Amino acid sequence: MSVRPLDPKFHVTGQIMAEDMAEIARAGYTAVICMRPDGEGGPMQPASDQMQKAASAAGLAYHYLPARPGAITPDIAARVKEIITKTEGPILAYCASGGRCTTAYEMARNA
């Protein structure tokens, strides 16, 4: 997992797996945002409900905000901003590469 901090509270990465959730919690994250639509990566990509269960088991809040590449809407950016505002502790957001998460963060920051 290659994590890039965008600020002290918001970090992005590419696809993670359900078994990564415990390590993410141990690293100090309190929430995970998934911006990758179910099935986008084919059968190897874990479904959002599986990721939700793993996050909950690890004590993490989980937010599913699916977005297609190049299609980050103002609504998604507003939701990211809301999650950042309401979450205590660091957040890890993921998609295929971290690019969509970075775009959503920049849009949220400038909203």
Phi and psi restraints in degrees (range 20) as a CNS / XPLOR table:
assign (resid 1 and name C) (resid 2 and name N)
       (resid 2 and name CA) (resid 2 and name C) 1.0 -107.4 20.0 2
assign (resid 2 and name N) (resid 2 and name CA)
       (resid 2 and name C) (resid 3 and name N) 1.0 103.0 20.0 2
assign (resid 2 and name C) (resid 3 and name N)
       (resid 3 and name CA) (resid 3 and name C) 1.0 -96.9 20.0 2
assign (resid 3 and name N) (resid 3 and name CA)
       (resid 3 and name C) (resid 4 and name N) 1.0 132.9 20.0 2
assign (resid 3 and name C) (resid 4 and name N)
       (resid 4 and name CA) (resid 4 and name C) 1.0 -116.6 20.0 2
assign (resid 4 and name N) (resid 4 and name CA)
       (resid 4 and name C) (resid 5 and name N) 1.0 118.8 20.0 2
assign (resid 4 and name C) (resid 5 and name N)
       (resid 5 and name CA) (resid 5 and name C) 1.0 -76.8 20.0 2
assign (resid 5 and name N) (resid 5 and name CA)
       (resid 5 and name C) (resid 6 and name N) 1.0 130.3 20.0 2
assign (resid 5 and name C) (resid 6 and name N)
       (resid 6 and name CA) (resid 6 and name C) 1.0 -95.2 20.0 2
assign (resid 6 and name N) (resid 6 and name CA)
       (resid 6 and name C) (resid 7 and name N) 1.0 -27.6 20.0 2
assign (resid 6 and name C) (resid 7 and name N)
       (resid 7 and name CA) (resid 7 and name C) 1.0 -158.4 20.0 2
assign (resid 7 and name N) (resid 7 and name CA)
       (resid 7 and name C) (resid 8 and name N) 1.0 176.9 20.0 2
assign (resid 7 and name C) (resid 8 and name N)
       (resid 8 and name CA) (resid 8 and name C) 1.0 -59.5 20.0 2
assign (resid 8 and name N) (resid 8 and name CA)
       (resid 8 and name C) (resid 9 and name N) 1.0 -24.2 20.0 2
assign (resid 8 and name C) (resid 9 and name N)
       (resid 9 and name CA) (resid 9 and name C) 1.0 -101.5 20.0 2
assign (resid 9 and name N) (resid 9 and name CA)
       (resid 9 and name C) (resid 10 and name N) 1.0 -20.4 20.0 2
assign (resid 9 and name C) (resid 10 and name N)
       (resid 10 and name CA) (resid 10 and name C) 1.0 -126.1 20.0 2
assign (resid 10 and name N) (resid 10 and name CA)
       (resid 10 and name C) (resid 11 and name N) 1.0 118.6 20.0 2
assign (resid 10 and name C) (resid 11 and name N)
       (resid 11 and name CA) (resid 11 and name C) 1.0 -123.7 20.0 2
assign (resid 11 and name N) (resid 11 and name CA)
       (resid 11 and name C) (resid 12 and name N) 1.0 153.2 20.0 2
assign (resid 11 and name C) (resid 12 and name N)
       (resid 12 and name CA) (resid 12 and name C) 1.0 -127.6 20.0 2
assign (resid 12 and name N) (resid 12 and name CA)
       (resid 12 and name C) (resid 13 and name N) 1.0 155.8 20.0 2
assign (resid 12 and name C) (resid 13 and name N)
       (resid 13 and name CA) (resid 13 and name C) 1.0 -155.8 20.0 2
assign (resid 13 and name N) (resid 13 and name CA)
       (resid 13 and name C) (resid 14 and name N) 1.0 171.2 20.0 2
assign (resid 13 and name C) (resid 14 and name N)
       (resid 14 and name CA) (resid 14 and name C) 1.0 -81.1 20.0 2
assign (resid 14 and name N) (resid 14 and name CA)
       (resid 14 and name C) (resid 15 and name N) 1.0 -169.9 20.0 2
assign (resid 14 and name C) (resid 15 and name N)
       (resid 15 and name CA) (resid 15 and name C) 1.0 -49.5 20.0 2
assign (resid 15 and name N) (resid 15 and name CA)
       (resid 15 and name C) (resid 16 and name N) 1.0 132.3 20.0 2
assign (resid 15 and name C) (resid 16 and name N)
       (resid 16 and name CA) (resid 16 and name C) 1.0 -113.3 20.0 2
assign (resid 16 and name N) (resid 16 and name CA)
       (resid 16 and name C) (resid 17 and name N) 1.0 170.8 20.0 2
assign (resid 16 and name C) (resid 17 and name N)
       (resid 17 and name CA) (resid 17 and name C) 1.0 -118.0 20.0 2
assign (resid 17 and name N) (resid 17 and name CA)
       (resid 17 and name C) (resid 18 and name N) 1.0 162.7 20.0 2
assign (resid 17 and name C) (resid 18 and name N)
       (resid 18 and name CA) (resid 18 and name C) 1.0 -56.4 20.0 2
assign (resid 18 and name N) (resid 18 and name CA)
       (resid 18 and name C) (resid 19 and name N) 1.0 -38.7 20.0 2
assign (resid 18 and name C) (resid 19 and name N)
       (resid 19 and name CA) (resid 19 and name C) 1.0 -69.8 20.0 2
assign (resid 19 and name N) (resid 19 and name CA)
       (resid 19 and name C) (resid 20 and name N) 1.0 -9.6 20.0 2
assign (resid 19 and name C) (resid 20 and name N)
       (resid 20 and name CA) (resid 20 and name C) 1.0 -81.0 20.0 2
assign (resid 20 and name N) (resid 20 and name CA)
       (resid 20 and name C) (resid 21 and name N) 1.0 -15.7 20.0 2
assign (resid 20 and name C) (resid 21 and name N)
       (resid 21 and name CA) (resid 21 and name C) 1.0 -60.6 20.0 2
assign (resid 21 and name N) (resid 21 and name CA)
       (resid 21 and name C) (resid 22 and name N) 1.0 -40.5 20.0 2
assign (resid 21 and name C) (resid 22 and name N)
       (resid 22 and name CA) (resid 22 and name C) 1.0 -63.5 20.0 2
assign (resid 22 and name N) (resid 22 and name CA)
       (resid 22 and name C) (resid 23 and name N) 1.0 -41.5 20.0 2
assign (resid 22 and name C) (resid 23 and name N)
       (resid 23 and name CA) (resid 23 and name C) 1.0 -64.9 20.0 2
assign (resid 23 and name N) (resid 23 and name CA)
       (resid 23 and name C) (resid 24 and name N) 1.0 -38.4 20.0 2
assign (resid 23 and name C) (resid 24 and name N)
       (resid 24 and name CA) (resid 24 and name C) 1.0 -62.8 20.0 2
assign (resid 24 and name N) (resid 24 and name CA)
       (resid 24 and name C) (resid 25 and name N) 1.0 -43.8 20.0 2
assign (resid 24 and name C) (resid 25 and name N)
       (resid 25 and name CA) (resid 25 and name C) 1.0 -64.2 20.0 2
assign (resid 25 and name N) (resid 25 and name CA)
       (resid 25 and name C) (resid 26 and name N) 1.0 -42.6 20.0 2
assign (resid 25 and name C) (resid 26 and name N)
       (resid 26 and name CA) (resid 26 and name C) 1.0 -63.1 20.0 2
assign (resid 26 and name N) (resid 26 and name CA)
       (resid 26 and name C) (resid 27 and name N) 1.0 -28.4 20.0 2
assign (resid 26 and name C) (resid 27 and name N)
       (resid 27 and name CA) (resid 27 and name C) 1.0 -75.4 20.0 2
assign (resid 27 and name N) (resid 27 and name CA)
       (resid 27 and name C) (resid 28 and name N) 1.0 -5.4 20.0 2
assign (resid 27 and name C) (resid 28 and name N)
       (resid 28 and name CA) (resid 28 and name C) 1.0 102.6 20.0 2
assign (resid 28 and name N) (resid 28 and name CA)
       (resid 28 and name C) (resid 29 and name N) 1.0 0.8 20.0 2
assign (resid 28 and name C) (resid 29 and name N)
       (resid 29 and name CA) (resid 29 and name C) 1.0 -71.4 20.0 2
assign (resid 29 and name N) (resid 29 and name CA)
       (resid 29 and name C) (resid 30 and name N) 1.0 148.9 20.0 2
assign (resid 29 and name C) (resid 30 and name N)
       (resid 30 and name CA) (resid 30 and name C) 1.0 -112.8 20.0 2
assign (resid 30 and name N) (resid 30 and name CA)
       (resid 30 and name C) (resid 31 and name N) 1.0 -14.8 20.0 2
assign (resid 30 and name C) (resid 31 and name N)
       (resid 31 and name CA) (resid 31 and name C) 1.0 -149.4 20.0 2
assign (resid 31 and name N) (resid 31 and name CA)
       (resid 31 and name C) (resid 32 and name N) 1.0 153.1 20.0 2
assign (resid 31 and name C) (resid 32 and name N)
       (resid 32 and name CA) (resid 32 and name C) 1.0 -127.5 20.0 2
assign (resid 32 and name N) (resid 32 and name CA)
       (resid 32 and name C) (resid 33 and name N) 1.0 136.2 20.0 2
assign (resid 32 and name C) (resid 33 and name N)
       (resid 33 and name CA) (resid 33 and name C) 1.0 -115.5 20.0 2
assign (resid 33 and name N) (resid 33 and name CA)
       (resid 33 and name C) (resid 34 and name N) 1.0 126.2 20.0 2
assign (resid 33 and name C) (resid 34 and name N)
       (resid 34 and name CA) (resid 34 and name C) 1.0 -103.1 20.0 2
assign (resid 34 and name N) (resid 34 and name CA)
       (resid 34 and name C) (resid 35 and name N) 1.0 121.3 20.0 2
assign (resid 34 and name C) (resid 35 and name N)
       (resid 35 and name CA) (resid 35 and name C) 1.0 -109.9 20.0 2
assign (resid 35 and name N) (resid 35 and name CA)
       (resid 35 and name C) (resid 36 and name N) 1.0 11.8 20.0 2
assign (resid 35 and name C) (resid 36 and name N)
       (resid 36 and name CA) (resid 36 and name C) 1.0 -101.5 20.0 2
assign (resid 36 and name N) (resid 36 and name CA)
       (resid 36 and name C) (resid 37 and name N) 1.0 120.1 20.0 2
assign (resid 36 and name C) (resid 37 and name N)
       (resid 37 and name CA) (resid 37 and name C) 1.0 -61.4 20.0 2
assign (resid 37 and name N) (resid 37 and name CA)
       (resid 37 and name C) (resid 38 and name N) 1.0 144.4 20.0 2
assign (resid 37 and name C) (resid 38 and name N)
       (resid 38 and name CA) (resid 38 and name C) 1.0 -54.5 20.0 2
assign (resid 38 and name N) (resid 38 and name CA)
       (resid 38 and name C) (resid 39 and name N) 1.0 136.9 20.0 2
assign (resid 38 and name C) (resid 39 and name N)
       (resid 39 and name CA) (resid 39 and name C) 1.0 82.2 20.0 2
assign (resid 39 and name N) (resid 39 and name CA)
       (resid 39 and name C) (resid 40 and name N) 1.0 -7.0 20.0 2
assign (resid 39 and name C) (resid 40 and name N)
       (resid 40 and name CA) (resid 40 and name C) 1.0 -58.8 20.0 2
assign (resid 40 and name N) (resid 40 and name CA)
       (resid 40 and name C) (resid 41 and name N) 1.0 -39.2 20.0 2
assign (resid 40 and name C) (resid 41 and name N)
       (resid 41 and name CA) (resid 41 and name C) 1.0 -94.6 20.0 2
assign (resid 41 and name N) (resid 41 and name CA)
       (resid 41 and name C) (resid 42 and name N) 1.0 13.0 20.0 2
assign (resid 41 and name C) (resid 42 and name N)
       (resid 42 and name CA) (resid 42 and name C) 1.0 81.8 20.0 2
assign (resid 42 and name N) (resid 42 and name CA)
       (resid 42 and name C) (resid 43 and name N) 1.0 -166.7 20.0 2
assign (resid 42 and name C) (resid 43 and name N)
       (resid 43 and name CA) (resid 43 and name C) 1.0 -68.2 20.0 2
assign (resid 43 and name N) (resid 43 and name CA)
       (resid 43 and name C) (resid 44 and name N) 1.0 -15.4 20.0 2
assign (resid 43 and name C) (resid 44 and name N)
       (resid 44 and name CA) (resid 44 and name C) 1.0 -80.1 20.0 2
assign (resid 44 and name N) (resid 44 and name CA)
       (resid 44 and name C) (resid 45 and name N) 1.0 -16.7 20.0 2
assign (resid 44 and name C) (resid 45 and name N)
       (resid 45 and name CA) (resid 45 and name C) 1.0 -80.5 20.0 2
assign (resid 45 and name N) (resid 45 and name CA)
       (resid 45 and name C) (resid 46 and name N) 1.0 126.3 20.0 2
assign (resid 45 and name C) (resid 46 and name N)
       (resid 46 and name CA) (resid 46 and name C) 1.0 -68.3 20.0 2
assign (resid 46 and name N) (resid 46 and name CA)
       (resid 46 and name C) (resid 47 and name N) 1.0 143.6 20.0 2
assign (resid 46 and name C) (resid 47 and name N)
       (resid 47 and name CA) (resid 47 and name C) 1.0 -73.0 20.0 2
assign (resid 47 and name N) (resid 47 and name CA)
       (resid 47 and name C) (resid 48 and name N) 1.0 154.9 20.0 2
assign (resid 47 and name C) (resid 48 and name N)
       (resid 48 and name CA) (resid 48 and name C) 1.0 -60.7 20.0 2
assign (resid 48 and name N) (resid 48 and name CA)
       (resid 48 and name C) (resid 49 and name N) 1.0 -34.9 20.0 2
assign (resid 48 and name C) (resid 49 and name N)
       (resid 49 and name CA) (resid 49 and name C) 1.0 -67.0 20.0 2
assign (resid 49 and name N) (resid 49 and name CA)
       (resid 49 and name C) (resid 50 and name N) 1.0 -35.9 20.0 2
assign (resid 49 and name C) (resid 50 and name N)
       (resid 50 and name CA) (resid 50 and name C) 1.0 -66.0 20.0 2
assign (resid 50 and name N) (resid 50 and name CA)
       (resid 50 and name C) (resid 51 and name N) 1.0 -41.4 20.0 2
assign (resid 50 and name C) (resid 51 and name N)
       (resid 51 and name CA) (resid 51 and name C) 1.0 -67.4 20.0 2
assign (resid 51 and name N) (resid 51 and name CA)
       (resid 51 and name C) (resid 52 and name N) 1.0 -38.0 20.0 2
assign (resid 51 and name C) (resid 52 and name N)
       (resid 52 and name CA) (resid 52 and name C) 1.0 -60.3 20.0 2
assign (resid 52 and name N) (resid 52 and name CA)
       (resid 52 and name C) (resid 53 and name N) 1.0 -46.0 20.0 2
assign (resid 52 and name C) (resid 53 and name N)
       (resid 53 and name CA) (resid 53 and name C) 1.0 -62.6 20.0 2
assign (resid 53 and name N) (resid 53 and name CA)
       (resid 53 and name C) (resid 54 and name N) 1.0 -42.9 20.0 2
assign (resid 53 and name C) (resid 54 and name N)
       (resid 54 and name CA) (resid 54 and name C) 1.0 -66.6 20.0 2
assign (resid 54 and name N) (resid 54 and name CA)
       (resid 54 and name C) (resid 55 and name N) 1.0 -39.7 20.0 2
assign (resid 54 and name C) (resid 55 and name N)
       (resid 55 and name CA) (resid 55 and name C) 1.0 -63.7 20.0 2
assign (resid 55 and name N) (resid 55 and name CA)
       (resid 55 and name C) (resid 56 and name N) 1.0 -46.6 20.0 2
assign (resid 55 and name C) (resid 56 and name N)
       (resid 56 and name CA) (resid 56 and name C) 1.0 -60.1 20.0 2
assign (resid 56 and name N) (resid 56 and name CA)
       (resid 56 and name C) (resid 57 and name N) 1.0 -42.8 20.0 2
assign (resid 56 and name C) (resid 57 and name N)
       (resid 57 and name CA) (resid 57 and name C) 1.0 -62.5 20.0 2
assign (resid 57 and name N) (resid 57 and name CA)
       (resid 57 and name C) (resid 58 and name N) 1.0 -29.0 20.0 2
assign (resid 57 and name C) (resid 58 and name N)
       (resid 58 and name CA) (resid 58 and name C) 1.0 -89.8 20.0 2
assign (resid 58 and name N) (resid 58 and name CA)
       (resid 58 and name C) (resid 59 and name N) 1.0 -1.3 20.0 2
assign (resid 58 and name C) (resid 59 and name N)
       (resid 59 and name CA) (resid 59 and name C) 1.0 82.6 20.0 2
assign (resid 59 and name N) (resid 59 and name CA)
       (resid 59 and name C) (resid 60 and name N) 1.0 21.2 20.0 2
assign (resid 59 and name C) (resid 60 and name N)
       (resid 60 and name CA) (resid 60 and name C) 1.0 -103.6 20.0 2
assign (resid 60 and name N) (resid 60 and name CA)
       (resid 60 and name C) (resid 61 and name N) 1.0 142.8 20.0 2
assign (resid 60 and name C) (resid 61 and name N)
       (resid 61 and name CA) (resid 61 and name C) 1.0 -73.8 20.0 2
assign (resid 61 and name N) (resid 61 and name CA)
       (resid 61 and name C) (resid 62 and name N) 1.0 147.4 20.0 2
assign (resid 61 and name C) (resid 62 and name N)
       (resid 62 and name CA) (resid 62 and name C) 1.0 -132.4 20.0 2
assign (resid 62 and name N) (resid 62 and name CA)
       (resid 62 and name C) (resid 63 and name N) 1.0 132.3 20.0 2
assign (resid 62 and name C) (resid 63 and name N)
       (resid 63 and name CA) (resid 63 and name C) 1.0 -127.2 20.0 2
assign (resid 63 and name N) (resid 63 and name CA)
       (resid 63 and name C) (resid 64 and name N) 1.0 127.1 20.0 2
assign (resid 63 and name C) (resid 64 and name N)
       (resid 64 and name CA) (resid 64 and name C) 1.0 -105.9 20.0 2
assign (resid 64 and name N) (resid 64 and name CA)
       (resid 64 and name C) (resid 65 and name N) 1.0 109.3 20.0 2
assign (resid 64 and name C) (resid 65 and name N)
       (resid 65 and name CA) (resid 65 and name C) 1.0 -126.2 20.0 2
assign (resid 65 and name N) (resid 65 and name CA)
       (resid 65 and name C) (resid 66 and name N) 1.0 72.8 20.0 2
assign (resid 65 and name C) (resid 66 and name N)
       (resid 66 and name CA) (resid 66 and name C) 1.0 -64.6 20.0 2
assign (resid 66 and name N) (resid 66 and name CA)
       (resid 66 and name C) (resid 67 and name N) 1.0 135.6 20.0 2
assign (resid 66 and name C) (resid 67 and name N)
       (resid 67 and name CA) (resid 67 and name C) 1.0 -145.7 20.0 2
assign (resid 67 and name N) (resid 67 and name CA)
       (resid 67 and name C) (resid 68 and name N) 1.0 137.4 20.0 2
assign (resid 67 and name C) (resid 68 and name N)
       (resid 68 and name CA) (resid 68 and name C) 1.0 -76.1 20.0 2
assign (resid 68 and name N) (resid 68 and name CA)
       (resid 68 and name C) (resid 69 and name N) 1.0 150.3 20.0 2
assign (resid 68 and name C) (resid 69 and name N)
       (resid 69 and name CA) (resid 69 and name C) 1.0 -54.7 20.0 2
assign (resid 69 and name N) (resid 69 and name CA)
       (resid 69 and name C) (resid 70 and name N) 1.0 134.2 20.0 2
assign (resid 69 and name C) (resid 70 and name N)
       (resid 70 and name CA) (resid 70 and name C) 1.0 75.5 20.0 2
assign (resid 70 and name N) (resid 70 and name CA)
       (resid 70 and name C) (resid 71 and name N) 1.0 9.5 20.0 2
assign (resid 70 and name C) (resid 71 and name N)
       (resid 71 and name CA) (resid 71 and name C) 1.0 -129.2 20.0 2
assign (resid 71 and name N) (resid 71 and name CA)
       (resid 71 and name C) (resid 72 and name N) 1.0 45.7 20.0 2
assign (resid 71 and name C) (resid 72 and name N)
       (resid 72 and name CA) (resid 72 and name C) 1.0 -80.4 20.0 2
assign (resid 72 and name N) (resid 72 and name CA)
       (resid 72 and name C) (resid 73 and name N) 1.0 119.4 20.0 2
assign (resid 72 and name C) (resid 73 and name N)
       (resid 73 and name CA) (resid 73 and name C) 1.0 -92.7 20.0 2
assign (resid 73 and name N) (resid 73 and name CA)
       (resid 73 and name C) (resid 74 and name N) 1.0 161.3 20.0 2
assign (resid 73 and name C) (resid 74 and name N)
       (resid 74 and name CA) (resid 74 and name C) 1.0 -58.2 20.0 2
assign (resid 74 and name N) (resid 74 and name CA)
       (resid 74 and name C) (resid 75 and name N) 1.0 -32.2 20.0 2
assign (resid 74 and name C) (resid 75 and name N)
       (resid 75 and name CA) (resid 75 and name C) 1.0 -64.1 20.0 2
assign (resid 75 and name N) (resid 75 and name CA)
       (resid 75 and name C) (resid 76 and name N) 1.0 -42.2 20.0 2
assign (resid 75 and name C) (resid 76 and name N)
       (resid 76 and name CA) (resid 76 and name C) 1.0 -65.4 20.0 2
assign (resid 76 and name N) (resid 76 and name CA)
       (resid 76 and name C) (resid 77 and name N) 1.0 -43.4 20.0 2
assign (resid 76 and name C) (resid 77 and name N)
       (resid 77 and name CA) (resid 77 and name C) 1.0 -61.1 20.0 2
assign (resid 77 and name N) (resid 77 and name CA)
       (resid 77 and name C) (resid 78 and name N) 1.0 -40.7 20.0 2
assign (resid 77 and name C) (resid 78 and name N)
       (resid 78 and name CA) (resid 78 and name C) 1.0 -64.0 20.0 2
assign (resid 78 and name N) (resid 78 and name CA)
       (resid 78 and name C) (resid 79 and name N) 1.0 -38.6 20.0 2
assign (resid 78 and name C) (resid 79 and name N)
       (resid 79 and name CA) (resid 79 and name C) 1.0 -67.2 20.0 2
assign (resid 79 and name N) (resid 79 and name CA)
       (resid 79 and name C) (resid 80 and name N) 1.0 -40.8 20.0 2
assign (resid 79 and name C) (resid 80 and name N)
       (resid 80 and name CA) (resid 80 and name C) 1.0 -60.3 20.0 2
assign (resid 80 and name N) (resid 80 and name CA)
       (resid 80 and name C) (resid 81 and name N) 1.0 -44.8 20.0 2
assign (resid 80 and name C) (resid 81 and name N)
       (resid 81 and name CA) (resid 81 and name C) 1.0 -60.2 20.0 2
assign (resid 81 and name N) (resid 81 and name CA)
       (resid 81 and name C) (resid 82 and name N) 1.0 -42.7 20.0 2
assign (resid 81 and name C) (resid 82 and name N)
       (resid 82 and name CA) (resid 82 and name C) 1.0 -62.3 20.0 2
assign (resid 82 and name N) (resid 82 and name CA)
       (resid 82 and name C) (resid 83 and name N) 1.0 -44.1 20.0 2
assign (resid 82 and name C) (resid 83 and name N)
       (resid 83 and name CA) (resid 83 and name C) 1.0 -62.3 20.0 2
assign (resid 83 and name N) (resid 83 and name CA)
       (resid 83 and name C) (resid 84 and name N) 1.0 -44.5 20.0 2
assign (resid 83 and name C) (resid 84 and name N)
       (resid 84 and name CA) (resid 84 and name C) 1.0 -59.8 20.0 2
assign (resid 84 and name N) (resid 84 and name CA)
       (resid 84 and name C) (resid 85 and name N) 1.0 -45.3 20.0 2
assign (resid 84 and name C) (resid 85 and name N)
       (resid 85 and name CA) (resid 85 and name C) 1.0 -64.2 20.0 2
assign (resid 85 and name N) (resid 85 and name CA)
       (resid 85 and name C) (resid 86 and name N) 1.0 -40.1 20.0 2
assign (resid 85 and name C) (resid 86 and name N)
       (resid 86 and name CA) (resid 86 and name C) 1.0 -90.6 20.0 2
assign (resid 86 and name N) (resid 86 and name CA)
       (resid 86 and name C) (resid 87 and name N) 1.0 -10.0 20.0 2
assign (resid 86 and name C) (resid 87 and name N)
       (resid 87 and name CA) (resid 87 and name C) 1.0 -96.6 20.0 2
assign (resid 87 and name N) (resid 87 and name CA)
       (resid 87 and name C) (resid 88 and name N) 1.0 128.0 20.0 2
assign (resid 87 and name C) (resid 88 and name N)
       (resid 88 and name CA) (resid 88 and name C) 1.0 -90.7 20.0 2
assign (resid 88 and name N) (resid 88 and name CA)
       (resid 88 and name C) (resid 89 and name N) 1.0 130.2 20.0 2
assign (resid 88 and name C) (resid 89 and name N)
       (resid 89 and name CA) (resid 89 and name C) 1.0 96.2 20.0 2
assign (resid 89 and name N) (resid 89 and name CA)
       (resid 89 and name C) (resid 90 and name N) 1.0 171.5 20.0 2
assign (resid 89 and name C) (resid 90 and name N)
       (resid 90 and name CA) (resid 90 and name C) 1.0 -71.8 20.0 2
assign (resid 90 and name N) (resid 90 and name CA)
       (resid 90 and name C) (resid 91 and name N) 1.0 150.7 20.0 2
assign (resid 90 and name C) (resid 91 and name N)
       (resid 91 and name CA) (resid 91 and name C) 1.0 -118.1 20.0 2
assign (resid 91 and name N) (resid 91 and name CA)
       (resid 91 and name C) (resid 92 and name N) 1.0 137.5 20.0 2
assign (resid 91 and name C) (resid 92 and name N)
       (resid 92 and name CA) (resid 92 and name C) 1.0 -112.7 20.0 2
assign (resid 92 and name N) (resid 92 and name CA)
       (resid 92 and name C) (resid 93 and name N) 1.0 119.2 20.0 2
assign (resid 92 and name C) (resid 93 and name N)
       (resid 93 and name CA) (resid 93 and name C) 1.0 -108.4 20.0 2
assign (resid 93 and name N) (resid 93 and name CA)
       (resid 93 and name C) (resid 94 and name N) 1.0 140.1 20.0 2
assign (resid 93 and name C) (resid 94 and name N)
       (resid 94 and name CA) (resid 94 and name C) 1.0 -136.6 20.0 2
assign (resid 94 and name N) (resid 94 and name CA)
       (resid 94 and name C) (resid 95 and name N) 1.0 154.2 20.0 2
assign (resid 94 and name C) (resid 95 and name N)
       (resid 95 and name CA) (resid 95 and name C) 1.0 -149.1 20.0 2
assign (resid 95 and name N) (resid 95 and name CA)
       (resid 95 and name C) (resid 96 and name N) 1.0 -151.2 20.0 2
assign (resid 95 and name C) (resid 96 and name N)
       (resid 96 and name CA) (resid 96 and name C) 1.0 -67.5 20.0 2
assign (resid 96 and name N) (resid 96 and name CA)
       (resid 96 and name C) (resid 97 and name N) 1.0 -42.3 20.0 2
assign (resid 96 and name C) (resid 97 and name N)
       (resid 97 and name CA) (resid 97 and name C) 1.0 -128.5 20.0 2
assign (resid 97 and name N) (resid 97 and name CA)
       (resid 97 and name C) (resid 98 and name N) 1.0 -11.2 20.0 2
assign (resid 97 and name C) (resid 98 and name N)
       (resid 98 and name CA) (resid 98 and name C) 1.0 99.9 20.0 2
assign (resid 98 and name N) (resid 98 and name CA)
       (resid 98 and name C) (resid 99 and name N) 1.0 -9.2 20.0 2
assign (resid 98 and name C) (resid 99 and name N)
       (resid 99 and name CA) (resid 99 and name C) 1.0 -64.3 20.0 2
assign (resid 99 and name N) (resid 99 and name CA)
       (resid 99 and name C) (resid 100 and name N) 1.0 -47.6 20.0 2
assign (resid 99 and name C) (resid 100 and name N)
       (resid 100 and name CA) (resid 100 and name C) 1.0 -62.4 20.0 2
assign (resid 100 and name N) (resid 100 and name CA)
       (resid 100 and name C) (resid 101 and name N) 1.0 -39.1 20.0 2
assign (resid 100 and name C) (resid 101 and name N)
       (resid 101 and name CA) (resid 101 and name C) 1.0 -64.3 20.0 2
assign (resid 101 and name N) (resid 101 and name CA)
       (resid 101 and name C) (resid 102 and name N) 1.0 -39.6 20.0 2
assign (resid 101 and name C) (resid 102 and name N)
       (resid 102 and name CA) (resid 102 and name C) 1.0 -64.7 20.0 2
assign (resid 102 and name N) (resid 102 and name CA)
       (resid 102 and name C) (resid 103 and name N) 1.0 -44.4 20.0 2
assign (resid 102 and name C) (resid 103 and name N)
       (resid 103 and name CA) (resid 103 and name C) 1.0 -62.0 20.0 2
assign (resid 103 and name N) (resid 103 and name CA)
       (resid 103 and name C) (resid 104 and name N) 1.0 -45.1 20.0 2
assign (resid 103 and name C) (resid 104 and name N)
       (resid 104 and name CA) (resid 104 and name C) 1.0 -62.4 20.0 2
assign (resid 104 and name N) (resid 104 and name CA)
       (resid 104 and name C) (resid 105 and name N) 1.0 -40.6 20.0 2
assign (resid 104 and name C) (resid 105 and name N)
       (resid 105 and name CA) (resid 105 and name C) 1.0 -62.5 20.0 2
assign (resid 105 and name N) (resid 105 and name CA)
       (resid 105 and name C) (resid 106 and name N) 1.0 -47.1 20.0 2
assign (resid 105 and name C) (resid 106 and name N)
       (resid 106 and name CA) (resid 106 and name C) 1.0 -62.1 20.0 2
assign (resid 106 and name N) (resid 106 and name CA)
       (resid 106 and name C) (resid 107 and name N) 1.0 -41.8 20.0 2
assign (resid 106 and name C) (resid 107 and name N)
       (resid 107 and name CA) (resid 107 and name C) 1.0 -64.4 20.0 2
assign (resid 107 and name N) (resid 107 and name CA)
       (resid 107 and name C) (resid 108 and name N) 1.0 -42.1 20.0 2
assign (resid 107 and name C) (resid 108 and name N)
       (resid 108 and name CA) (resid 108 and name C) 1.0 -64.5 20.0 2
assign (resid 108 and name N) (resid 108 and name CA)
       (resid 108 and name C) (resid 109 and name N) 1.0 -41.2 20.0 2
assign (resid 108 and name C) (resid 109 and name N)
       (resid 109 and name CA) (resid 109 and name C) 1.0 -66.0 20.0 2
assign (resid 109 and name N) (resid 109 and name CA)
       (resid 109 and name C) (resid 110 and name N) 1.0 -32.8 20.0 2
assign (resid 109 and name C) (resid 110 and name N)
       (resid 110 and name CA) (resid 110 and name C) 1.0 -95.7 20.0 2
assign (resid 110 and name N) (resid 110 and name CA)
       (resid 110 and name C) (resid 111 and name N) 1.0 3.6 20.0 2
